[in-house]
Amino acid sequence: MGEQIKIACGVFGAISFQKQSIFPLLYWGLRVQNHRGHQSHGFLTYNNEKFHIHRSLDLVPKLKTSAIQEWFGRLPGHVGIGNVRYTTSGKTDEESLIKGTQPVTASKNGLKLAVSFNGNVVNTFQLKKEINKEFPSFSYECDADLICHKLLIELRKGKDLSSAVETCMQEIEGAFSVAGITKDGRFFAFKDPYGIRPLSAGRSKDHLTYAFSSETVGLDVNGFERDFEVEAGELVTVSKEGFRREKLVNNRRKAFCAFEFAYFARPDSRFDDKYVYEIREEFGRNLVRENPDVVKDADVILSLPETGDDAALGVHEESGLRWERASRRHRYVTERAFILLNRERYSTIDKKINILAPKVKGKRVIVTDDSIVRGDTTKAIVKRLREMGVKKVYLFITFPCIIGPCFYGIDMATYGQLIGSKHSSEEIAKIVGVDAICYQSIEGFMKATDFSRNQLCLACITGKYPTPLAQKIADEMKKRFLKGYEERGRLYEIVEAVEKAQ
């Protein structure tokens, strides 16, 4: 289930040409995006040619009234960037997590740069070698370090910002949506040539404050109007005149992450002209159309909150079956199961969702959820339903069957951890203990999103990766996996796998 999956980061940045303190906007822009990263958070502001930084582990905190002035004093300035993070690269011990907290900075010979990044870099080994030549003491803690130092290297060659970013787009493989600030306070953002991760641009109604946000909710909470989604291969800079957009790299192929629609994004965020919740409702309608025999045999719908709720409404509207609101999330148990270490995960699954047994006992139930990854959470919940006396359990899964690892910012980075990489849907149904699993078709998924195959990254469900090194690593490691090779960590971090693929 989606509860097991980790996403890398959420980005927010803003600039006020009224010279007002930017910290309150950063704070709320990150607070509403905390679902994108629970492990750490950070704020960086710019004032008088200096970067002021606060980084810490855990969720963005509630601020006590008595401490607000202290925060303002610690983070002065009218431009800033922030980040919420869950690591999908690097080490996960506490010391490394602290070091890898974003935003990050890089400086040399008077040049200085700060960035906040969402995504994942594939060609990390190649970039580390290049950066170490310029920065012998370079310590890699997260992929944002690679982006920041690579960009600084290009700027040190005398390139302007556009040329430096263009080189980064051409020489860095992976997903990267970046917001940054230069030493002179220039505020900018850019995306990789495939546009894998989201990044929206917006402004205040008086056109005096401009912002970038991974999701539109970061703009909404600050009262900003959404202006546009930063395009693949695009650099956007900000001045008093507004946004200046430059298309630096043109790719015929786009690859926006399909999983944003099913799980990551908040339902009230918007991609292009559709809210995410509207798309998820359509996923539910699709599942009814694609599985009429299951619908005929069912009595009620049960959703696994919260990403299954919108799909459940779609199933209800299309089928006429009652959506029994008998599953509720405990509001103040905030840990997502995917955030937890393996040894912690099982102790909290049952504590996160309350299911009302009398409402489902003796019934044939359609359970809606976003995805199945390992299958362990699914199995635990199905076991609970069986113990409650549920007669039949059918799973309606809005995301097609996941068969391959992700290289672009989702921490499902090995074949071995994916139940769909080695089992059919019928076998998975037996393993998790349900009567049937009904995955949404890829065609239905695309139709609901209004995106085509040439606009979405579907690598984890098709095995076809948009970037070349990722494809080579995936193909090489799949051969090894099928021969019994024991994966030792994320595929893109296994040195011999990368060297073999290059």
Buried (B, 14 or more C-beta within 10 A) or exposed (E): BBBBBBBBBBBBBBBBBEEEBBBBBBBBBBBBBBBBBBBBBBBBBBBEEEBBBBBEEEBBEEEEEEEEEEBEEBBBBBBBBBBBBBBBBBBEEEEBBEBBBBBBBBBBEEEBBBBBBBBBBBBBEBBBEBBEEBBEEBEBBBBBBBBBBBBBBBBBEEBEBBBBBBBBBEEBBBBBBBBBBBBEBBBBBBBBBBBBBBBBBBBBEEEBBBBBBBBBBBBBBBEBEBBEBBBBBBBBBBEEEEBEEBEBBEBEBBBBBBBBBBBBBBBEBBBEEBBBBBBBBBBBBBBBEBBEEBBEBBBBBBBBBBBBBBBBBBBBBBBEBEBBBBBEBEEEEBBBBBBBEEEEBEEBBEEBBEBBEEBBEEBBBBBBBBBBBBBBBBBBBBEBBEEBEBBBBBBBBBBBBBBBBBBBBBBBBBBBBBBBBEBEBEEBBEBBBBBBBBBBBBEBBBEBBEBEBEBBBBBBBBBEBBBEBBBBBBEBBBEBBEEEBEBEEBBBBBEEBBEEBE
